[in-house]
Amino acid sequence: MAKKKKSLFPLVVGAIAGAVAVFFSDEKNRAQAKKTIEEAKKDPQAFSKKTVKKAKQTAKKIATKTKTAGKKAKMAATKAKTAGKKALAQHQTKASTKVKGKAK
């Protein structure tokens, strides 16, 4: 009996192959891929520059969104912390008032 190798590589290759099959199953996607390939064959250097420029723009956009999301999360955490402190202070005030009222 042959030993079965337990590696992640076949799983990753299978997932990628499945994703490609799903992508190319749609006629619009095949036409778009064909158009992109033709454009790359006409002028490879210009296509390369264009692709790099798009990638940089996308990366910058994602970085901006991530930074904004991080700031929002930090603000939300600060608000929650402040609200928690206020609630705790109110609870302690009410608890000490009740204790004083019962002692009278």
VEXDOGU-788905 format. One record per atom (N, C-alpha, C, O): x, z, y; residue number from 1; residue in one letter; atom name. Coordinates in pm, 1 decimal, decimal comma. Layout:
! VEXDOGU-788905
SITE/X/Z/Y/NUM/A/CA
...
! end
This chain:
! VEXDOGU-788905
SITE/83,0/0,0/-117,4/1/M/N
SITE/0,0/0,0/0,0/1/M/CA
SITE/87,7/0,0/124,0/1/M/C
SITE/188,0/70,9/132,5/1/M/O
SITE/47,6/-79,7/217,1/2/A/N
SITE/121,4/-85,0/343,1/2/A/CA
SITE/81,0/32,6/431,0/2/A/C
SITE/-33,8/77,2/432,0/2/A/O
SITE/179,5/80,1/503,8/3/K/N
SITE/151,5/190,0/594,9/3/K/CA
SITE/83,9/136,6/719,8/3/K/C
SITE/126,1/35,5/776,0/3/K/O
SITE/-19,2/203,7/762,0/4/K/N
SITE/-86,2/164,8/886,2/4/K/CA
SITE/-16,6/234,9/1001,0/4/K/C
SITE/2,8/356,5/999,9/4/K/O
SITE/20,0/156,4/1098,9/5/K/N
SITE/82,6/214,9/1217,0/5/K/CA
SITE/-27,4/265,2/1309,7/5/K/C
SITE/-127,1/197,1/1333,5/5/K/O
SITE/-7,5/380,5/1358,9/6/K/N
SITE/-106,2/440,0/1448,9/6/K/CA
SITE/-50,2/432,6/1590,8/6/K/C
SITE/7,0/528,7/1642,3/6/K/O
SITE/-68,2/316,4/1651,8/7/S/N
SITE/-20,0/304,0/1788,6/7/S/CA
SITE/-134,6/261,5/1879,7/7/S/C
SITE/-240,6/218,8/1834,0/7/S/O
SITE/-111,1/273,8/2004,1/8/L/N
SITE/-211,7/243,1/2104,4/8/L/CA
SITE/-213,3/94,7/2138,1/8/L/C
SITE/-313,4/43,9/2188,7/8/L/O
SITE/-104,9/25,2/2111,1/9/F/N
SITE/-91,7/-115,4/2149,6/9/F/CA
SITE/-203,8/-204,4/2095,1/9/F/C
SITE/-262,3/-279,4/2173,2/9/F/O
SITE/-236,8/-200,4/1965,9/10/P/N
SITE/-344,4/-287,1/1916,5/10/P/CA
SITE/-479,5/-258,4/1982,4/10/P/C
SITE/-559,2/-349,6/2004,7/10/P/O
SITE/-503,8/-133,4/2012,7/11/L/N
SITE/-627,7/-96,9/2079,4/11/L/CA
SITE/-633,6/-157,5/2219,3/11/L/C
SITE/-736,7/-211,2/2259,7/11/L/O
SITE/-524,0/-149,0/2292,5/12/V/N
SITE/-518,3/-202,7/2428,5/12/V/CA
SITE/-533,4/-354,4/2426,1/12/V/C
SITE/-607,8/-410,6/2506,4/12/V/O
SITE/-463,7/-420,6/2334,9/13/V/N
SITE/-472,9/-566,5/2323,7/13/V/CA
SITE/-616,0/-608,9/2289,4/13/V/C
SITE/-667,1/-706,1/2345,1/13/V/O
SITE/-679,2/-537,6/2199,7/14/G/N
SITE/-816,9/-569,4/2163,0/14/G/CA
SITE/-913,2/-551,1/2279,2/14/G/C
SITE/-1004,0/-631,8/2299,0/14/G/O
SITE/-892,8/-444,1/2356,4/15/A/N
SITE/-979,7/-420,2/2472,9/15/A/CA
SITE/-961,8/-529,2/2577,4/15/A/C
SITE/-1059,5/-575,7/2636,3/15/A/O
SITE/-838,3/-570,0/2600,6/16/I/N
SITE/-812,1/-676,5/2698,3/16/I/CA
SITE/-871,7/-807,8/2650,3/16/I/C
SITE/-933,4/-880,1/2728,5/16/I/O
SITE/-854,2/-839,1/2523,2/17/A/N
SITE/-909,8/-963,0/2468,5/17/A/CA
SITE/-1062,0/-964,7/2480,0/17/A/C
SITE/-1121,2/-1068,3/2510,3/17/A/O
SITE/-1123,6/-852,5/2456,4/18/G/N
SITE/-1269,3/-842,5/2470,0/18/G/CA
SITE/-1314,1/-862,1/2613,7/18/G/C
SITE/-1414,2/-928,6/2640,0/18/G/O
SITE/-1239,5/-803,8/2706,4/19/A/N
SITE/-1273,8/-818,2/2847,8/19/A/CA
SITE/-1258,5/-963,2/2893,2/19/A/C
SITE/-1340,3/-1014,0/2969,9/19/A/O
SITE/-1154,1/-1028,8/2845,7/20/V/N
SITE/-1132,8/-1170,1/2880,7/20/V/CA
SITE/-1244,5/-1256,3/2822,5/20/V/C
SITE/-1294,2/-1347,3/2888,9/20/V/O
SITE/-1283,2/-1228,2/2700,6/21/A/N
SITE/-1390,6/-1305,4/2637,5/21/A/CA
SITE/-1521,3/-1290,5/2714,6/21/A/C
SITE/-1593,3/-1388,2/2735,5/21/A/O
SITE/-1551,2/-1169,0/2756,4/22/V/N
SITE/-1673,3/-1145,9/2834,5/22/V/CA
SITE/-1664,7/-1218,1/2968,3/22/V/C
SITE/-1762,0/-1278,8/3013,2/22/V/O
SITE/-1548,3/-1211,5/3031,4/23/F/N
SITE/-1529,7/-1276,1/3161,8/23/F/CA
SITE/-1550,0/-1426,9/3151,4/23/F/C
SITE/-1621,7/-1485,6/3232,4/23/F/O
SITE/-1487,4/-1489,6/3052,6/24/F/N
SITE/-1495,1/-1635,0/3039,6/24/F/CA
SITE/-1623,8/-1684,1/2973,0/24/F/C
SITE/-1645,0/-1804,9/2962,1/24/F/O
SITE/-1708,6/-1593,9/2929,1/25/S/N
SITE/-1834,8/-1636,2/2869,2/25/S/CA
SITE/-1932,2/-1687,8/2976,0/25/S/C
SITE/-2027,2/-1759,4/2944,4/25/S/O
SITE/-1908,3/-1651,6/3100,7/26/D/N
SITE/-1993,7/-1696,0/3211,0/26/D/CA
SITE/-1936,6/-1826,2/3270,1/26/D/C
SITE/-1817,0/-1834,7/3298,2/26/D/O
SITE/-2021,6/-1925,9/3288,5/27/E/N
SITE/-1978,0/-2056,7/3339,9/27/E/CA
SITE/-1916,8/-2046,1/3479,3/27/E/C
SITE/-1818,6/-2114,4/3508,6/27/E/O
SITE/-1972,7/-1962,3/3565,0/28/K/N
SITE/-1918,7/-1946,5/3701,1/28/K/CA
SITE/-1775,3/-1895,5/3698,0/28/K/C
SITE/-1691,0/-1941,6/3775,0/28/K/O
SITE/-1747,7/-1801,1/3609,8/29/N/N
SITE/-1613,3/-1745,5/3600,3/29/N/CA
SITE/-1513,7/-1849,0/3548,7/29/N/C
SITE/-1399,5/-1854,4/3594,4/29/N/O
SITE/-1557,4/-1930,7/3453,6/30/R/N
SITE/-1468,0/-2036,3/3402,8/30/R/CA
SITE/-1435,5/-2136,2/3513,1/30/R/C
SITE/-1320,7/-2178,2/3527,4/30/R/O
SITE/-1537,1/-2174,4/3591,4/31/A/N
SITE/-1515,7/-2270,0/3700,1/31/A/CA
SITE/-1422,7/-2211,3/3805,8/31/A/C
SITE/-1335,1/-2280,9/3857,1/31/A/O
SITE/-1441,3/-2084,8/3838,1/32/Q/N
SITE/-1356,6/-2019,4/3937,4/32/Q/CA
SITE/-1211,8/-2010,2/3887,7/32/Q/C
SITE/-1118,3/-2032,8/3964,5/32/Q/O
SITE/-1193,5/-1977,7/3761,3/33/A/N
SITE/-1058,4/-1969,5/3704,5/33/A/CA
SITE/-991,6/-2106,9/3705,4/33/A/C
SITE/-873,0/-2118,5/3736,4/33/A/O
SITE/-1067,6/-2210,2/3671,5/34/K/N
SITE/-1013,5/-2345,5/3670,8/34/K/CA
SITE/-970,6/-2386,8/3811,7/34/K/C
SITE/-864,8/-2446,9/3830,2/34/K/O
SITE/-1053,7/-2353,8/3910,2/35/K/N
SITE/-1023,0/-2386,2/4050,3/35/K/CA
SITE/-895,1/-2313,7/4093,8/35/K/C
SITE/-809,9/-2372,5/4160,4/35/K/O
SITE/-882,0/-2188,3/4056,6/36/T/N
SITE/-764,2/-2109,6/4092,7/36/T/CA
SITE/-638,5/-2166,3/4028,4/36/T/C
SITE/-533,3/-2172,0/4092,0/36/T/O
SITE/-648,8/-2208,1/3903,2/37/I/N
SITE/-533,7/-2265,9/3833,0/37/I/CA
SITE/-491,9/-2396,6/3899,6/37/I/C
SITE/-372,6/-2421,3/3917,6/37/I/O
SITE/-587,9/-2479,9/3936,0/38/E/N
SITE/-556,8/-2605,9/4002,2/38/E/CA
SITE/-488,2/-2581,8/4136,6/38/E/C
SITE/-393,8/-2651,8/4173,1/38/E/O
SITE/-537,3/-2481,9/4209,0/39/E/N
SITE/-478,0/-2447,9/4338,8/39/E/CA
SITE/-333,3/-2400,4/4320,6/39/E/C
SITE/-246,0/-2433,8/4400,6/39/E/O
SITE/-309,2/-2323,2/4216,0/40/A/N
SITE/-174,7/-2272,7/4189,3/40/A/CA
SITE/-80,9/-2385,7/4147,9/40/A/C
SITE/37,8/-2382,0/4180,4/40/A/O
SITE/-131,8/-2484,9/4077,4/41/K/N
SITE/-48,3/-2597,3/4034,1/41/K/CA
SITE/-9,7/-2688,0/4150,8/41/K/C
SITE/98,6/-2746,5/4150,6/41/K/O
SITE/-98,1/-2700,0/4250,7/42/K/N
SITE/-69,6/-2787,4/4364,3/42/K/CA
SITE/49,8/-2738,1/4443,9/42/K/C
SITE/142,4/-2814,7/4470,6/42/K/O
SITE/48,9/-2612,2/4481,6/43/D/N
SITE/157,6/-2556,0/4561,1/43/D/CA
SITE/182,1/-2411,8/4516,8/43/D/C
SITE/123,1/-2318,7/4571,7/43/D/O
SITE/268,8/-2393,8/4418,2/44/P/N
SITE/290,0/-2260,1/4361,8/44/P/CA
SITE/340,4/-2157,0/4463,4/44/P/C
SITE/298,8/-2041,2/4460,0/44/P/O
SITE/430,1/-2198,9/4554,1/45/Q/N
SITE/485,5/-2103,1/4650,1/45/Q/CA
SITE/378,7/-2055,3/4748,9/45/Q/C
SITE/369,3/-1936,0/4777,9/45/Q/O
SITE/300,3/-2147,0/4799,3/46/A/N
SITE/194,3/-2109,6/4893,0/46/A/CA
SITE/91,0/-2020,8/4823,3/46/A/C
SITE/41,5/-1924,2/4881,3/46/A/O
SITE/59,5/-2054,8/4698,9/47/F/N
SITE/-36,3/-1974,4/4622,7/47/F/CA
SITE/18,8/-1833,6/4600,9/47/F/C
SITE/-54,1/-1734,8/4609,9/47/F/O
SITE/148,6/-1826,6/4572,1/48/S/N
SITE/212,4/-1696,9/4551,0/48/S/CA
SITE/205,9/-1612,4/4678,2/48/S/C
SITE/171,5/-1494,3/4672,9/48/S/O
SITE/238,7/-1672,5/4791,9/49/K/N
SITE/233,6/-1599,7/4918,9/49/K/CA
SITE/91,8/-1551,5/4948,6/49/K/C
SITE/70,5/-1438,1/4991,5/49/K/O
SITE/-4,9/-1641,1/4924,5/50/K/N
SITE/-145,0/-1608,2/4950,0/50/K/CA
SITE/-189,4/-1491,1/4861,4/50/K/C
SITE/-258,4/-1400,0/4907,1/50/K/O
SITE/-149,2/-1495,1/4735,5/51/T/N
SITE/-186,4/-1390,2/4641,1/51/T/CA
SITE/-123,9/-1256,9/4680,0/51/T/C
SITE/-189,6/-1153,0/4674,4/51/T/O
SITE/2,6/-1259,8/4719,2/52/V/N
SITE/70,6/-1136,8/4760,6/52/V/CA
SITE/3,8/-1079,6/4885,7/52/V/C
SITE/-15,0/-958,5/4896,9/52/V/O
SITE/-31,7/-1167,1/4979,3/53/K/N
SITE/-97,7/-1122,4/5102,1/53/K/CA
SITE/-232,0/-1055,9/5070,9/53/K/C
SITE/-264,2/-950,7/5126,1/53/K/O
SITE/-310,0/-1118,3/4982,0/54/K/N
SITE/-439,1/-1059,7/4942,7/54/K/CA
SITE/-419,3/-924,3/4874,5/54/K/C
SITE/-494,8/-830,0/4897,9/54/K/O
SITE/-316,5/-916,4/4789,8/55/A/N
SITE/-290,0/-791,1/4718,6/55/A/CA
SITE/-252,8/-680,2/4817,0/55/A/C
SITE/-297,5/-566,4/4802,4/55/A/O
SITE/-171,6/-713,2/4916,4/56/K/N
SITE/-133,1/-613,1/5016,8/56/K/CA
SITE/-254,2/-567,7/5097,2/56/K/C
SITE/-269,1/-449,0/5126,1/56/K/O
SITE/-341,2/-662,7/5133,5/57/Q/N
SITE/-461,7/-627,4/5209,5/57/Q/CA
SITE/-551,9/-535,9/5127,3/57/Q/C
SITE/-604,9/-437,1/5178,0/57/Q/O
SITE/-568,2/-569,6/5001,7/58/T/N
SITE/-651,7/-488,6/4913,8/58/T/CA
SITE/-591,9/-348,8/4896,5/58/T/C
SITE/-664,2/-249,2/4899,2/58/T/O
SITE/-460,5/-341,9/4878,9/59/A/N
SITE/-394,2/-212,3/4863,2/59/A/CA
SITE/-410,2/-127,9/4988,7/59/A/C
SITE/-434,3/-7,4/4980,6/59/A/O
SITE/-396,8/-191,2/5104,8/60/K/N
SITE/-411,7/-118,7/5230,8/60/K/CA
SITE/-554,5/-66,5/5245,5/60/K/C
SITE/-576,3/46,2/5290,0/60/K/O
SITE/-651,8/-150,5/5207,2/61/K/N
SITE/-792,8/-111,7/5216,8/61/K/CA
SITE/-822,1/6,9/5124,7/61/K/C
SITE/-891,8/100,7/5163,4/61/K/O
SITE/-769,0/2,0/5003,9/62/I/N
SITE/-789,5/110,8/4908,0/62/I/CA
SITE/-722,7/238,7/4957,4/62/I/C
SITE/-779,2/347,5/4945,8/62/I/O
SITE/-601,5/225,1/5012,7/63/A/N
SITE/-531,0/342,4/5064,7/63/A/CA
SITE/-609,3/407,1/5178,2/63/A/C
SITE/-617,2/529,6/5186,6/63/A/O
SITE/-666,8/325,3/5265,1/64/T/N
SITE/-745,8/377,4/5376,1/64/T/CA
SITE/-869,0/451,0/5324,5/64/T/C
SITE/-900,3/560,6/5370,9/64/T/O
SITE/-938,3/391,1/5229,0/65/K/N
SITE/-1057,4/454,8/5172,5/65/K/CA
SITE/-1022,0/586,3/5103,7/65/K/C
SITE/-1094,6/685,0/5115,2/65/K/O
SITE/-910,9/586,5/5032,8/66/T/N
SITE/-867,3/706,7/4962,5/66/T/CA
SITE/-833,1/817,0/5061,4/66/T/C
SITE/-869,1/933,1/5042,1/66/T/O
SITE/-763,1/779,0/5167,4/67/K/N
SITE/-725,4/876,4/5269,4/67/K/CA
SITE/-849,8/935,3/5335,3/67/K/C
SITE/-857,8/1056,2/5356,7/67/K/O
SITE/-946,6/849,6/5367,4/68/T/N
SITE/-1071,2/894,2/5428,7/68/T/CA
SITE/-1147,2/986,0/5333,8/68/T/C
SITE/-1199,0/1089,7/5375,2/68/T/O
SITE/-1153,7/948,2/5207,7/69/A/N
SITE/-1223,5/1030,3/5108,6/69/A/CA
SITE/-1155,7/1166,4/5094,2/69/A/C
SITE/-1222,6/1268,7/5079,5/69/A/O
SITE/-1022,7/1166,9/5098,6/70/G/N
SITE/-949,4/1292,9/5089,9/70/G/CA
SITE/-980,3/1383,8/5207,3/70/G/C
SITE/-998,1/1504,4/5190,3/70/G/O
SITE/-986,6/1325,5/5327,5/71/K/N
SITE/-1019,6/1404,2/5446,5/71/K/CA
SITE/-1161,1/1460,5/5436,1/71/K/C
SITE/-1185,3/1576,4/5469,8/71/K/O
SITE/-1255,1/1376,9/5388,7/72/K/N
SITE/-1393,6/1423,0/5374,1/72/K/CA
SITE/-1402,9/1537,2/5273,2/72/K/C
SITE/-1475,3/1634,4/5294,5/72/K/O
SITE/-1329,5/1524,3/5164,1/73/A/N
SITE/-1331,1/1628,4/5061,5/73/A/CA
SITE/-1272,6/1758,1/5116,5/73/A/C
SITE/-1323,3/1866,6/5088,4/73/A/O
SITE/-1166,9/1746,4/5194,1/74/K/N
SITE/-1104,1/1864,5/5252,2/74/K/CA
SITE/-1200,2/1932,8/5350,0/74/K/C
SITE/-1211,0/2055,4/5352,3/74/K/O
SITE/-1270,0/1851,5/5431,3/75/M/N
SITE/-1367,6/1907,3/5524,7/75/M/CA
SITE/-1480,3/1976,8/5449,5/75/M/C
SITE/-1523,6/2085,2/5488,7/75/M/O
SITE/-1527,5/1915,7/5343,0/76/A/N
SITE/-1635,6/1974,1/5263,7/76/A/CA
SITE/-1590,7/2106,4/5201,3/76/A/C
SITE/-1666,8/2203,1/5197,1/76/A/O
SITE/-1467,6/2109,5/5153,4/77/A/N
SITE/-1416,2/2232,7/5093,7/77/A/CA
SITE/-1405,7/2342,9/5198,6/77/A/C
SITE/-1436,4/2458,8/5170,5/77/A/O
SITE/-1362,7/2307,3/5318,5/78/T/N
SITE/-1352,1/2404,9/5427,0/78/T/CA
SITE/-1490,1/2458,3/5464,0/78/T/C
SITE/-1507,8/2578,5/5483,7/78/T/O
SITE/-1587,9/2367,7/5473,3/79/K/N
SITE/-1724,2/2409,8/5506,5/79/K/CA
SITE/-1780,6/2502,3/5398,6/79/K/C
SITE/-1845,8/2602,2/5429,2/79/K/O
SITE/-1755,2/2468,4/5273,3/80/A/N
SITE/-1804,8/2550,9/5162,6/80/A/CA
SITE/-1740,3/2689,0/5165,8/80/A/C
SITE/-1805,9/2790,4/5141,8/80/A/O
SITE/-1611,9/2691,0/5195,6/81/K/N
SITE/-1540,3/2818,4/5200,9/81/K/CA
SITE/-1596,1/2905,0/5313,7/81/K/C
SITE/-1618,5/3024,8/5296,2/81/K/O
SITE/-1618,4/2842,4/5430,2/82/T/N
SITE/-1673,8/2914,4/5544,3/82/T/CA
SITE/-1814,7/2964,6/5513,5/82/T/C
SITE/-1848,6/3078,7/5545,0/82/T/O
SITE/-1896,3/2879,7/5452,1/83/A/N
SITE/-2032,7/2919,7/5415,9/83/A/CA
SITE/-2029,8/3035,1/5316,2/83/A/C
SITE/-2111,0/3127,3/5324,8/83/A/O
SITE/-1937,9/3029,9/5223,5/84/G/N
SITE/-1924,8/3137,6/5125,4/84/G/CA
SITE/-1886,7/3269,3/5190,3/84/G/C
SITE/-1939,6/3374,7/5154,7/84/G/O
SITE/-1793,9/3262,9/5286,4/85/K/N
SITE/-1753,6/3384,4/5356,2/85/K/CA
SITE/-1870,3/3442,8/5436,4/85/K/C
SITE/-1891,0/3564,1/5438,1/85/K/O
SITE/-1946,6/3354,1/5503,0/86/K/N
SITE/-2062,0/3399,1/5581,1/86/K/CA
SITE/-2166,0/3464,5/5490,6/86/K/C
SITE/-2220,5/3569,9/5523,4/86/K/O
SITE/-2193,0/3401,1/5376,5/87/A/N
SITE/-2291,8/3455,4/5283,1/87/A/CA
SITE/-2246,8/3590,7/5230,2/87/A/C
SITE/-2327,7/3682,5/5217,1/87/A/O
SITE/-2118,2/3603,2/5199,8/88/L/N
SITE/-2064,6/3730,0/5150,9/88/L/CA
SITE/-2075,2/3838,0/5258,0/88/L/C
SITE/-2111,2/3952,0/5228,4/88/L/O
SITE/-2044,1/3802,2/5382,0/89/A/N
SITE/-2053,3/3899,1/5491,3/89/A/CA
SITE/-2197,3/3943,0/5511,4/89/A/C
SITE/-2223,2/4061,5/5532,3/89/A/O
SITE/-2291,9/3849,3/5505,3/90/Q/N
SITE/-2432,7/3884,3/5521,2/90/Q/CA
SITE/-2479,2/3974,0/5407,8/90/Q/C
SITE/-2553,2/4070,0/5429,3/90/Q/O
SITE/-2435,2/3942,0/5287,4/91/H/N
SITE/-2474,6/4021,7/5171,4/91/H/CA
SITE/-2420,5/4163,5/5184,5/91/H/C
SITE/-2491,5/4260,1/5156,3/91/H/O
SITE/-2296,1/4176,4/5226,9/92/Q/N
SITE/-2236,3/4308,9/5242,5/92/Q/CA
SITE/-2307,4/4387,1/5353,1/92/Q/C
SITE/-2329,4/4507,6/5340,8/92/Q/O
SITE/-2343,3/4316,6/5461,9/93/T/N
SITE/-2415,3/4382,3/5571,3/93/T/CA
SITE/-2551,4/4431,8/5523,6/93/T/C
SITE/-2590,1/4544,9/5553,2/93/T/O
SITE/-2623,9/4348,6/5450,4/94/K/N
SITE/-2755,5/4387,5/5399,3/94/K/CA
SITE/-2743,0/4502,7/5300,0/94/K/C
SITE/-2824,2/4595,2/5301,4/94/K/O
SITE/-2642,4/4497,4/5214,7/95/A/N
SITE/-2624,7/4600,3/5113,9/95/A/CA
SITE/-2591,8/4733,7/5180,8/95/A/C
SITE/-2643,7/4837,6/5140,0/95/A/O
SITE/-2507,4/4731,9/5281,7/96/S/N
SITE/-2470,5/4858,1/5347,5/96/S/CA
SITE/-2589,7/4911,2/5427,3/96/S/C
SITE/-2604,7/5032,8/5438,9/96/S/O
SITE/-2674,0/4825,4/5482,0/97/T/N
SITE/-2792,9/4866,7/5557,1/97/T/CA
SITE/-2891,9/4933,4/5461,8/97/T/C
SITE/-2950,2/5036,4/5495,6/97/T/O
SITE/-2911,0/4877,2/5345,8/98/K/N
SITE/-3004,5/4934,8/5246,5/98/K/CA
SITE/-2958,5/5071,3/5201,5/98/K/C
SITE/-3039,2/5163,4/5188,8/98/K/O
SITE/-2832,4/5085,0/5177,8/99/V/N
SITE/-2778,9/5213,5/5131,7/99/V/CA
SITE/-2799,9/5318,6/5240,4/99/V/C
SITE/-2840,8/5430,7/5210,1/99/V/O
SITE/-2773,3/5285,1/5364,0/100/K/N
SITE/-2793,2/5380,7/5474,3/100/K/CA
SITE/-2939,6/5417,5/5488,6/100/K/C
SITE/-2973,4/5532,8/5515,3/100/K/O
SITE/-3028,3/5316,6/5470,2/101/G/N
SITE/-3172,0/5342,5/5484,8/101/G/CA
SITE/-3224,3/5436,2/5377,6/101/G/C
SITE/-3312,9/5516,7/5406,1/101/G/O
SITE/-3174,2/5429,3/5257,9/102/K/N
SITE/-3221,1/5514,5/5149,1/102/K/CA
SITE/-3169,6/5657,1/5164,7/102/K/C
SITE/-3234,3/5752,2/5120,9/102/K/O
SITE/-3057,0/5671,0/5225,0/103/A/N
SITE/-2998,8/5804,9/5239,0/103/A/CA
SITE/-3074,8/5887,4/5339,9/103/A/C
SITE/-3067,1/6010,1/5333,9/103/A/O
SITE/-3145,2/5829,7/5429,3/104/K/N
SITE/-3218,7/5905,5/5532,3/104/K/CA
SITE/-3331,5/5976,6/5473,8/104/K/C
SITE/-3404,7/6045,5/5545,0/104/K/O
! end
